[in-house]
Amino acid sequence: MGKDKNILLVGVGGQGTILASKLLSTAALSQGYDVKMSEIHGMAQRGGSVVTQVRLGTRINSPVIDQGEANMIVAFEQLEAYRWAHHLRKDGVLIVNSQKIIPLPVLIGAAVYPDNIIPRLRERIGRVVEADGLRLAAEAGHVRATNVVLMGICARFMDFPAEIWQDALKARIPEKLLQINRKAFVLGYDYAAAV
């Protein structure tokens, strides 16, 4: 078993961040890790910010990841990556979906969506993996599998055998959606190997 790992999953309601964190937790538990998970939901069920903190190791006492302590951030949307980047360790990995979801304050003109988010993140962070998760999920069979594409990318940075992730998918995904999600995971996993 490796060192303790702190993984932050950030997105917007409806993107599947909680399912993704459950896949990660299931995979980690099957490898004998102690796992703690915490969820923070925004104001709206769909459209509000959703943050999940997953900590795994030999013995984990708290699910809370302090600022500057995340080994990895998996961001399901660009602005959420920008908002939470300060939680990443200096040697951490930021996985960011290229999708933009315009929040309500921007829609009503009370705020502005920042320009050039990913280039700005690259200036501050040593390892940024950008992916068009929507395109890869569509290739797998449905855009709703974007979360699983991102978990495939995340899996490349974890020390779990690939089959463990497939078992986690089977445990967490309904049978009728399993094949699409298996394909989405593999597309993400293969994508991460090429970048």
Number of C-alpha atoms within 10 A of each C-alpha: 10 11 8 15 18 24 25 27 24 30 29 24 19 15 20 18 27 24 16 22 25 18 23 23 21 20 24 23 16 14 14 12 20 17 22 19 20 16 16 12 16 14 11 12 12 13 17 16 18 25 23 25 22 25 27 25 19 13 12 15 11 13 17 18 21 13 12 15 19 25 21 24 25 28 29 29 21 25 25 22 24 16 11 18 23 16 20 23 19 15 14 21 22 26 25 28 25 21 17 12 15 14 16 12 11 12 11 9 9 8 11 12 16 11 9 9 14 18 11 12 18 14 9 12 18 13 15 19 19 20 21 15 27 21 16 24 25 15 15 23 16 16 18 19 26 28 28 29 34 32 25 25 26 23 22 17 14 14 11 16 12 15 10 16 22 17 14 19 26 17 15 14 15 11 11 8 14 16 16 19 28 20 20 30 29 21 21 27 22 15 18 21 10 6 9
